[in-house]
Amino acid sequence: MGKGTRSVIYLGLSLGMLLFAVPRLDLAGGWSLPAVFGVVWCAFALLLVAAHLHELLGVEEETKRELLKVKRMKRWQLEQAVRGRRKMLQVRK
């Protein structure tokens, strides 16, 4: 099963869990223990949904590609600097 398929399944399960549980949670009880639990539970569930959306949208892949471009440019610049120094050292001999 691919990465994208797994994320879609888990995203669906997370949303289903939210839709099933939110009406049953006591969120209007002020600062009581059940209300705090409900808010924290909803926050974790939404964090889980956000993580799966992040994976599906490929934000990490785009960032990896950008970092790879930067690393390649730095390596090229270092090679150019080393070659330039070699030429200077060869001229002095």
C-alpha positions in Angstrom: 0.0 0.0 0.0 1.5 3.4 -1.0 2.1 6.3 1.1 -0.7 8.3 -0.3 -3.2 5.6 0.0 -2.3 5.0 3.6 -2.7 8.7 4.4 -6.1 8.9 2.7 -7.3 5.9 4.8 -6.0 7.3 8.0 -7.4 10.8 7.2 -10.8 9.3 6.6 -10.6 7.3 9.9 -9.5 10.4 11.8 -12.4 12.5 10.4 -14.8 9.7 11.1 -13.6 9.5 14.6 -14.1 13.2 15.0 -17.6 13.2 13.5 -18.5 10.3 15.8 -17.0 11.6 19.1 -17.5 15.4 19.0 -21.3 15.3 19.6 -20.8 12.9 22.5 -18.1 15.1 24.3 -19.2 17.5 27.0 -17.5 20.7 25.8 -19.9 23.2 27.4 -19.2 22.4 31.0 -16.9 25.3 31.7 -13.5 24.3 33.2 -14.7 20.9 34.4 -12.5 17.8 33.9 -14.8 16.4 31.1 -14.8 19.7 29.2 -11.0 20.0 29.4 -10.6 16.4 28.3 -12.9 17.0 25.4 -11.0 20.1 24.2 -7.6 18.4 24.5 -9.0 15.3 22.7 -10.4 17.5 19.9 -7.0 19.3 19.6 -5.1 16.0 19.3 -7.6 14.7 16.7 -7.3 17.9 14.6 -3.5 17.7 14.9 -3.8 14.1 13.5 -5.9 15.3 10.6 -3.5 18.2 9.9 -0.6 15.7 9.8 -2.3 13.5 7.2 -3.2 16.5 5.1 0.4 17.7 5.3 1.5 14.3 4.0 -1.1 14.2 1.3 -0.3 17.7 0.0 3.4 16.8 -0.3 4.7 19.8 1.6 7.6 17.8 2.9 8.6 16.6 -0.6 8.7 20.1 -1.9 10.9 21.2 1.0 13.3 18.2 0.4 13.6 19.2 -3.2 14.4 22.8 -2.3 17.0 21.7 0.2 18.6 19.4 -2.3 18.9 22.3 -4.8 20.6 24.4 -2.1 23.0 21.6 -1.2 23.9 21.1 -4.9 24.5 24.9 -5.3 26.8 25.0 -2.2 28.7 21.9 -3.4 29.1 23.6 -6.8 30.3 26.8 -5.2 32.8 24.9 -3.1 34.1 23.1 -6.2 34.5 26.4 -8.0 36.4 27.8 -5.1 38.7 24.8 -4.8 39.4 24.9 -8.6 40.1 28.6 -8.4 42.6 28.1 -5.6 44.3 25.2 -7.5 44.7 27.5 -10.5 46.3 30.2 -8.2 48.6 27.6 -6.6 49.6 26.2 -10.0 50.5 29.7 -11.3 52.8 30.4 -8.3 54.9 27.3 -8.9 
